[in-house]
Every structure is written in structure tokens, then in C-alpha cells.
Amino acid sequence: VTENNVGKRELKSVMGSATTTFGYANCVSSLLSVIKTSLCLYHRYLPGTPGWTGPKDTDSWSESSVYVPNDSRSWFVEHEAPQRNAAVSLVEGDRYSHIILSDQSAPIQRPNQYLAEVCC
């Protein structure tokens, strides 16, 4: 957890879920999670989580730097961070897998018309 110049915690890690968007679809949910995360990296966009009202146990999140976005937003990278990174955790029964995805360390310039397409 890092603190900014006024002593407040800075939220650095976003948590999302494909299941909240698409519903639970067994092994297809895992594939949708990878696709959703890949699209977030490509479009540099963090989607809001539908229906999120907060953690059930707020005490366990009080010292965390993780947050769940209520609203969709652009995914900016800090100057110190060379690239965007994302982790996908996949759970199928008693099997667990984790995938780390990242964008290019020297990203190419590409137009981002995602918000214009979605909003208008």
C-alpha cells in the first residue's frame, strides 16, 4: 500500500469479473475472462463492475490497495510503470490457473475510439 502526499492510501490494483458481466458458464467463463482482460489491455480501458456495492467484509479490505471500479474508465499508466499488467485467475472445480498478461513495453500509438463507439 502506498500513501500519497496527504497520507491517504492510493488504490493501485483493480479487480474485475467476467462472471458479473456474462454470468457463470462453467469452463466458458475462464475463456471469457481471458478475452475480457485482453480487450481491456488492448483498448486501455477498465470496465465498471455491474451491481458492485462493496465488499461484504469491509474490515478485510480496509488496508488493501485493491478496488473494484463502479464506473468504467480509461486505463492510464504511471510514468514509473513501463506497461500495463493484468492477472487472470481461473478456477475450474479443484484446478486453479493464473495467467499474467501485459501490453507492449513500448506501446505503438493507435487510435482509441472505444468510448466514442460505446457512448455515441
N, C-alpha and C positions, 0 to 999 in steps of 0.2 A: 504494500500500500504506500503510495507516495502522497505527500502533502504539498499543496500549493502555497504561495506566499502569504496567504491569510490563514493558514493552519487547517484548511478543510481537506478532507480526503478527495483525491481525484479518481474518478471511475475510469478504468483503463480497458477492461475486458467486457465485451458484450456477449451475452448468452441468448441464443435463439433456439427455435424448434421448428422443424418441418411438420411435426405432428399437429401443432396448433393451426397450421395453415391447411394441411391436406387430410388430416385425420390419421388414425393408425391403420396401416395397411400391411402388416407383417413385414416381410423382407423388402417390399417395395418402399417402405418408409426409409430404410437405410439408403437406398439409391436416391430417393428424393432429397434426403439430407445432403448428400454429396453434390447433387445438381444445384440445389438452392445455394449452398455455400460457394460453389464455383461461380455461379452467376453474381453473387454478392461481391466477390473479388473482382470479377471482370467489369462489372458496372460501377464498382466503388460505391456501393450503396448498402445500407443496413436497414432491412425492413423491420417495421414495428411488429410486436407480437400481439395478435388479436386476443382480446379478453384478459390480458395480463392485469391483475390488480395488486400484485405484490407477493412476496414470499409468505408462506403460512407461518414460518418461524422467523420473525424479524430479527431476533437476537442473534441467530446464526449468521445473518448477512450483515450485521452492524459493522464489522471490521473488514469486510470484503471489498475488493476493488472491482468486483463483477457486478454488472447491472443488466437488466432486461429493458430494451427500449420500448416505450409505449407507442412512440410515433416513428415513422420511417424518416431516415436522414442520410445525407451524404456521408461517405466513409473517408474522412481525412486522415492523413498520416502525419505524425510529428516529424520535425526536422531530424531528430536523433534516430528515428526508426527508418531503416533503409527500405522497408517494404511492408505491405500488409500481410498478416499471417492469420490463419484460421484453423481451428481444430474441429474435427467431426468425430464424435463418439458414437459408435454403432453397437447396439445391444440386440442380440437375437437369441432368446432363450438364455442359456448359460454361457454363451460365447460373447466376447467383447472384443471390439477392434477400435483402433484410433487412427485417424488419418490427419496429417498436417498438410495444409495447402497454403501456398503463398503466391503473391503476384511477382512479376519480374523485379529484380533488384534495381534495374534501370528501366523503368516503365516507358513504353513508347507512348507518344501523345496520340490519343484517339478521342473523337468527339463523344461526349456523354449526353445523349438525348433521352436517357431513360425517364427522367422526370417529366420532360415535355411530352413524351408518348403516353405516360400514365395519367398525367394531370389533365391533358387537353384533348 
